[in-house]
Amino acid sequence: MAHTEAISAPFLWEGTDRKGNKIKGKSTAASEAAVRADLRRQGVVPTRIRKQRKSLFAGSSKITTGDIALFSRQLATMLKAGIPLVQSFEIVGSGHENPGMQRLIMAVKTEVEGGCSLAEALAKHPLYFDDLFVNLVEAGEQAGALESLLEKIATYKEKTEEIKKKIKKALTYPAAVLVVALVVTTILLIFVIPAFEDLFKGFGADLPTFTRMIIDLSLFVRSKGVYVALVIGGAIATFLYFKKRSRPMRHFLDRMTLNAPIIGSIIQKASIARYARTLSTMFAAGVPLVEALESVAGATGNIVYEIGVLKMRDEVATGQRLQQAMENTGLFPNMVIQMIAVGEESGSLDEMSGKVADFYEDDVDNAVDNLSSLLEPMIMSILGVLVGGLVVAMYLPIFKMGAVI
């Protein structure tokens, strides 16, 4: 009797683990019934199973900080549910939508199966798991509280990523509007102004100075615009190249950014928030203060603060109190120093650092919202002056001729 071999297909599922926590993932099986049976063997009660539809557009393989945070959160949930580490990797990896992240998780799983500790396996992928991540996982493995530390890592990653997105949002919007304004102005200068220029030639009268300036600018853009664009493009490329590779240049730019009006205050608060959040996470994991400060330095996101925290680490290593070391840098407001001092004296440095982080993260949110409200009318004014100025310049001769008639 002839029979056909069942073809496996990907299924997306949602369910609850043994402790009632909601989890979800992806499994490959011949049928929905097979997926349901496999999940029950793992101690998962499925609530929804559906076949994954094939998309016309392949997912991006780029691994983001959000992917790493989600991986940490899912792995912590699996371990809390009592699922073995290797099996947790299998479930989390197969359920991830990003092919690049799937490959990374399976590579780490292979290392763990080969006898490596989780920290050692993650350390072999420094592009995605930094020293801070590895140190926290190692501390969790040694303390027997890996799932708790993974949750702290996930929270830390989510909080820091949220701050980055807020700052990017504040800077991206005005930059995008100004680029649009530049493009519109260029189009007017290249295509619209010449049409008016031909019209004005038949007037037989002198043009207003402002109109003459705009026409000359249009001539310059049409004749030399390509060279100007190449020079500007080359300058931007050179700037980005050295910004990425030259530490002295990055130090100069970071210091200039901190001293910039309005935006400097937001960058400073964001650096302090990341410093406090990282310190809280590291100290709560039981990492010694001197060792923790080394990871904290790299997490501040600003070279000025990074150098300052490394100096603090050296002072703390010689017996100096953290409060005094922070005062010596001149980078931290008095309120932050006093809260850290209270945390040192009461033995709750992680808790007080967390409160500092919460305060400054909220402060960054408010500052970014206020900045957006301030920039919107300012940017619209700039856009109006650029485009409106060109239109007025072109109609001035017509108004002048009408007045003479």
C-alpha positions as CSV (number, residue, x, y, z in Angstrom):
1,M,0.0,0.0,0.0
2,A,1.4,3.3,-1.0
3,H,2.0,6.0,1.6
4,T,3.3,9.5,1.6
5,E,5.9,10.9,4.0
6,A,4.7,13.8,6.1
7,I,6.4,17.1,5.4
8,S,7.6,19.2,8.4
9,A,6.5,22.8,8.6
10,P,7.1,25.7,11.0
11,F,4.5,26.4,13.6
12,L,4.2,29.4,16.0
13,W,2.8,28.6,19.4
14,E,1.8,30.2,22.6
15,G,1.3,28.5,26.0
16,T,2.0,28.4,29.7
17,D,4.8,26.7,31.6
18,R,4.6,24.6,34.8
19,K,4.5,27.8,36.9
20,G,1.8,29.4,34.8
21,N,4.1,31.9,33.0
22,K,3.1,32.8,29.5
23,I,5.7,31.7,26.9
24,K,5.8,31.5,23.1
25,G,8.0,30.0,20.5
26,K,8.4,28.3,17.1
27,S,8.6,24.5,16.4
28,T,9.0,22.5,13.2
29,A,6.8,19.4,13.0
30,A,4.7,17.4,10.6
31,S,1.4,18.6,12.1
32,E,-0.3,20.7,14.7
33,A,-0.9,17.6,16.8
34,A,2.8,16.7,16.8
35,V,3.6,20.2,18.0
36,R,1.1,19.9,20.8
37,A,2.4,16.5,21.9
38,D,6.0,17.8,21.9
39,L,5.1,20.8,23.9
40,R,3.3,18.7,26.5
41,R,6.4,16.5,26.9
42,Q,8.3,19.7,27.7
43,G,5.8,20.7,30.4
44,V,4.2,23.5,28.3
45,V,0.5,23.7,28.0
46,P,-0.3,25.2,24.5
47,T,-3.0,27.7,24.2
48,R,-2.6,28.6,20.6
49,I,-0.8,26.9,17.7
50,R,-0.8,28.2,14.1
51,K,1.2,27.4,11.0
52,Q,3.7,30.1,10.1
53,R,3.0,31.8,6.8
54,K,5.8,32.3,4.3
55,S,6.6,35.9,3.8
56,L,7.6,37.4,0.4
57,F,10.2,39.4,2.3
58,A,12.9,37.7,4.1
59,G,13.7,38.9,7.6
60,S,16.8,40.8,8.4
61,S,19.8,38.9,9.7
62,K,21.2,41.8,11.5
63,I,21.3,41.2,15.3
64,T,20.3,44.2,17.4
65,T,20.5,45.1,21.0
66,G,16.7,44.4,21.2
67,D,17.3,40.9,19.9
68,I,19.9,40.3,22.7
69,A,17.5,41.7,25.3
70,L,14.7,39.5,24.1
71,F,17.0,36.4,24.1
72,S,17.9,37.2,27.7
73,R,14.3,37.6,28.8
74,Q,13.2,34.4,27.0
75,L,16.1,32.3,28.3
76,A,15.4,33.5,31.9
77,T,11.7,32.5,31.5
78,M,12.7,29.1,30.3
79,L,15.1,28.5,33.1
80,K,12.6,29.7,35.7
81,A,10.1,27.2,34.3
82,G,12.6,24.4,35.1
83,I,13.6,23.7,31.4
84,P,17.2,22.5,31.1
85,L,19.6,25.0,29.6
86,V,20.3,23.2,26.3
87,Q,16.6,22.5,25.7
88,S,15.9,26.2,26.5
89,F,18.4,27.2,23.8
90,E,16.6,24.9,21.3
91,I,13.2,26.4,22.1
92,V,14.3,30.0,22.1
93,G,16.4,29.6,19.0
94,S,13.8,27.9,16.9
95,G,11.2,30.5,17.9
96,H,13.2,33.5,16.9
97,E,12.2,35.3,13.7
98,N,15.7,36.7,13.0
99,P,17.8,34.1,11.1
100,G,21.0,35.7,12.3
101,M,19.9,35.4,15.9
102,Q,18.9,31.8,15.3
103,R,22.3,31.0,14.1
104,L,24.0,32.8,17.0
105,I,21.8,31.0,19.6
106,M,22.5,27.6,18.1
107,A,26.2,28.3,18.0
108,V,26.2,29.1,21.7
109,K,24.1,26.0,22.3
110,T,26.7,23.9,20.5
111,E,29.5,25.4,22.7
112,V,27.5,24.6,25.9
113,E,26.8,21.0,24.7
114,G,30.6,20.7,24.2
115,G,31.2,21.3,27.9
116,C,31.7,25.1,28.0
117,S,30.0,27.2,30.7
118,L,27.4,29.6,29.4
119,A,29.7,32.6,30.2
120,E,32.6,31.0,28.2
121,A,30.3,30.2,25.3
122,L,29.0,33.8,25.2
123,A,32.5,35.2,25.5
124,K,33.3,33.6,22.1
125,H,30.9,36.0,20.5
126,P,32.1,39.5,21.8
127,L,30.4,41.3,18.9
128,Y,27.0,40.5,20.5
129,F,27.8,39.7,24.2
130,D,30.1,42.4,25.8
131,D,32.2,42.0,28.9
132,L,29.3,43.3,31.0
133,F,27.0,40.6,29.8
134,V,29.6,37.9,30.2
135,N,30.6,39.0,33.7
136,L,27.0,39.1,34.9
137,V,26.3,35.6,33.4
138,E,29.4,34.3,35.1
139,A,28.4,35.8,38.4
140,G,24.9,34.2,38.0
141,E,26.4,30.8,37.2
142,Q,28.7,30.9,40.3
143,A,25.9,32.0,42.6
144,G,23.4,29.5,41.2
145,A,21.0,32.3,40.2
146,L,21.4,32.4,36.4
147,E,17.8,33.0,35.6
148,S,17.7,36.0,38.0
149,L,20.8,37.5,36.5
150,L,19.5,37.0,33.0
151,E,16.3,38.9,33.9
152,K,18.5,41.7,35.3
153,I,20.5,41.8,32.0
154,A,17.3,41.9,30.0
155,T,15.9,44.8,32.1
156,Y,19.3,46.6,31.8
157,K,19.4,46.1,28.0
158,E,15.8,47.3,27.6
159,K,16.3,50.4,29.7
160,T,19.5,51.5,28.0
161,E,18.1,50.8,24.6
162,E,15.1,52.9,25.5
163,I,17.3,55.9,26.4
164,K,19.2,55.5,23.1
165,K,16.0,55.5,21.1
166,K,14.7,58.6,22.9
167,I,17.9,60.5,22.1
168,K,18.0,59.3,18.5
169,K,14.3,60.3,18.1
170,A,15.2,63.8,19.4
171,L,18.0,64.2,16.9
172,T,16.5,62.3,13.9
173,Y,13.4,64.4,13.5
174,P,15.1,67.8,13.1
175,A,17.8,66.3,10.9
176,A,15.2,64.7,8.6
177,V,13.2,67.9,8.3
178,L,16.3,69.9,7.5
179,V,17.4,67.4,4.8
180,V,13.9,67.6,3.2
181,A,14.3,71.4,3.3
182,L,17.7,71.2,1.6
183,V,16.3,68.8,-1.1
184,V,13.3,71.1,-1.8
185,T,15.5,74.2,-1.9
186,T,17.9,72.4,-4.3
187,I,15.1,71.4,-6.6
188,L,13.7,74.9,-6.7
189,L,17.2,76.4,-7.5
190,I,17.8,73.9,-10.3
191,F,14.4,73.6,-11.9
192,V,12.1,76.4,-10.9
193,I,14.3,79.5,-10.6
194,P,15.7,79.1,-14.2
195,A,12.1,79.3,-15.5
196,F,11.6,82.6,-13.7
197,E,15.0,83.8,-15.0
198,D,13.9,83.3,-18.6
199,L,10.7,85.2,-17.8
200,F,12.6,88.1,-16.2
201,K,14.8,88.5,-19.3
202,G,11.8,89.9,-21.2
203,F,11.1,92.6,-18.6
204,G,14.0,94.8,-19.8
205,A,14.4,96.3,-16.3
206,D,16.8,95.8,-13.4
207,L,15.9,93.1,-11.0
208,P,15.7,93.6,-7.2
209,T,19.0,92.8,-5.4
210,F,17.4,89.9,-3.5
211,T,16.1,88.3,-6.7
212,R,19.5,88.8,-8.4
213,M,21.2,87.0,-5.5
214,I,18.8,84.0,-5.7
215,I,19.4,83.8,-9.5
216,D,23.2,83.9,-9.0
217,L,22.9,81.2,-6.4
218,S,20.8,79.1,-8.8
219,L,23.5,79.6,-11.5
220,F,26.2,78.5,-9.0
221,V,24.3,75.4,-7.9
222,R,23.7,74.4,-11.5
223,S,27.3,74.9,-12.6
224,K,29.2,73.9,-9.4
225,G,26.7,72.0,-7.4
226,V,28.0,68.6,-8.3
227,Y,31.5,69.5,-7.1
228,V,30.1,71.1,-3.9
229,A,28.1,67.9,-3.2
230,L,31.2,65.8,-3.7
231,V,33.3,67.9,-1.4
232,I,30.5,67.9,1.3
233,G,30.1,64.1,0.9
234,G,33.8,63.5,1.1
235,A,34.0,65.7,4.2
236,I,31.2,63.8,5.9
237,A,32.8,60.4,5.0
238,T,36.1,61.5,6.3
239,F,34.5,62.8,9.5
240,L,32.7,59.5,10.1
241,Y,35.8,57.5,9.3
242,F,38.0,59.3,11.9
243,K,35.1,59.5,14.4
244,K,34.9,55.7,14.4
245,R,38.6,55.1,14.5
246,S,40.2,58.0,16.3
247,R,39.8,58.0,20.1
248,P,41.1,61.6,20.6
249,M,38.6,62.8,18.0
250,R,35.7,60.9,19.8
251,H,36.9,62.4,23.1
252,F,36.8,65.9,21.6
253,L,33.4,65.4,20.1
254,D,31.9,63.8,23.3
255,R,33.2,66.7,25.4
256,M,31.8,69.2,22.9
257,T,28.5,67.4,22.9
258,L,28.3,67.6,26.7
259,N,29.0,71.4,26.6
260,A,26.4,72.0,23.8
261,P,23.3,74.0,24.7
262,I,20.1,72.0,25.4
263,I,21.3,68.7,23.9
264,G,24.4,68.6,26.2
265,S,22.2,68.4,29.3
266,I,20.3,65.4,27.8
267,I,23.5,63.6,26.9
268,Q,24.8,64.2,30.4
269,K,21.6,62.8,32.1
270,A,21.6,59.8,29.7
271,S,25.3,59.0,30.6
272,I,24.5,59.3,34.4
273,A,21.4,57.1,33.9
274,R,23.4,54.4,32.1
275,Y,26.2,54.7,34.8
276,A,23.7,54.2,37.6
277,R,21.8,51.4,35.9
278,T,24.9,49.4,35.1
279,L,26.4,49.9,38.6
280,S,23.1,48.8,40.1
281,T,22.9,45.7,37.9
282,M,26.6,44.7,38.5
283,F,26.5,45.3,42.2
284,A,23.2,43.4,42.6
285,A,24.9,40.4,40.9
286,G,27.6,40.3,43.5
287,V,30.4,41.6,41.3
288,P,33.1,43.4,43.4
289,L,32.9,47.2,43.1
290,V,36.3,47.7,41.5
291,E,35.6,45.0,38.8
292,A,32.1,46.4,38.3
293,L,33.4,49.9,37.7
294,E,35.5,48.7,34.7
295,S,32.3,47.4,33.0
296,V,30.4,50.5,34.1
297,A,32.9,52.7,32.4
298,G,32.4,51.2,29.0
299,A,28.6,51.3,29.4
300,T,28.3,55.1,29.9
301,G,28.3,55.8,26.2
302,N,30.5,58.8,26.5
303,I,34.3,58.8,26.5
304,V,34.5,61.7,29.0
305,Y,32.4,59.7,31.5
306,E,34.3,56.5,30.6
307,I,37.6,58.1,31.5
308,G,36.1,59.6,34.7
309,V,34.7,56.2,35.8
310,L,38.1,54.5,35.2
311,K,39.8,57.1,37.4
312,M,37.1,56.3,40.0
313,R,38.0,52.6,39.7
314,D,41.7,53.3,40.4
315,E,40.8,55.5,43.4
316,V,38.4,52.9,44.8
317,A,41.0,50.2,44.3
318,T,43.4,52.2,46.7
319,G,40.7,52.4,49.4
320,Q,38.9,55.6,48.4
321,R,35.1,55.7,49.0
322,L,33.0,55.7,45.8
323,Q,31.3,58.9,46.9
324,Q,34.7,60.7,47.2
325,A,35.9,59.3,43.9
326,M,32.7,60.6,42.2
327,E,33.2,64.0,43.6
328,N,36.8,64.1,42.3
329,T,35.7,63.7,38.7
330,G,33.4,66.7,38.7
331,L,31.0,64.9,36.4
332,F,28.2,64.1,38.8
333,P,25.6,66.4,40.3
334,N,25.5,66.6,44.1
335,M,22.2,64.8,44.3
336,V,23.7,61.7,42.6
337,I,26.7,61.7,44.9
338,Q,24.6,62.0,48.0
339,M,22.3,59.1,47.0
340,I,25.4,57.0,46.2
341,A,26.8,58.0,49.6
342,V,23.6,56.9,51.4
343,G,23.7,53.6,49.5
344,E,27.3,53.0,50.6
345,E,26.6,53.7,54.2
346,S,23.4,51.6,54.3
347,G,24.8,48.7,52.3
348,S,22.2,49.2,49.6
349,L,24.3,50.6,46.8
350,D,22.5,48.6,44.2
351,E,19.1,49.8,45.3
352,M,20.1,53.5,45.5
353,S,21.9,53.3,42.1
354,G,18.7,51.9,40.7
355,K,16.7,54.8,42.1
356,V,19.2,57.2,40.5
357,A,18.8,55.4,37.2
358,D,15.0,55.6,37.4
359,F,15.1,59.3,38.2
360,Y,17.5,60.2,35.3
361,E,15.8,57.9,32.8
362,D,12.5,59.7,33.5
363,D,14.4,63.0,33.3
364,V,15.7,62.1,29.9
365,D,12.2,61.2,28.7
366,N,10.9,64.6,29.8
367,A,13.8,66.5,28.4
368,V,13.5,64.8,25.0
369,D,9.8,65.5,24.9
370,N,10.4,69.1,25.8
371,L,13.2,69.3,23.1
372,S,10.8,68.0,20.5
373,S,8.2,70.5,21.4
374,L,10.8,73.3,21.2
375,L,12.3,72.2,17.9
376,E,9.1,71.7,15.9
377,P,8.2,75.4,15.6
378,M,11.8,76.3,15.1
379,I,12.3,73.8,12.3
380,M,9.1,74.9,10.6
381,S,10.3,78.5,10.8
382,I,13.6,77.6,9.1
383,L,11.7,75.6,6.4
384,G,9.4,78.5,5.9
385,V,12.2,81.0,5.6
386,L,14.1,78.9,3.1
387,V,11.2,78.0,0.8
388,G,9.3,81.2,1.4
389,G,12.4,83.3,0.7
390,L,12.9,81.7,-2.7
391,V,9.2,82.3,-3.6
392,V,9.2,85.9,-2.5
393,A,12.5,86.6,-4.4
394,M,10.9,85.3,-7.6
395,Y,7.7,87.3,-7.2
396,L,9.4,90.6,-6.2
397,P,10.0,91.7,-9.9
398,I,6.3,90.9,-10.7
399,F,5.1,93.0,-7.7
400,K,7.5,95.8,-8.7
401,M,6.2,95.8,-12.3
402,G,2.6,95.8,-11.0
403,A,3.3,98.8,-8.9
404,V,4.7,100.7,-11.8
405,I,1.7,99.9,-14.0
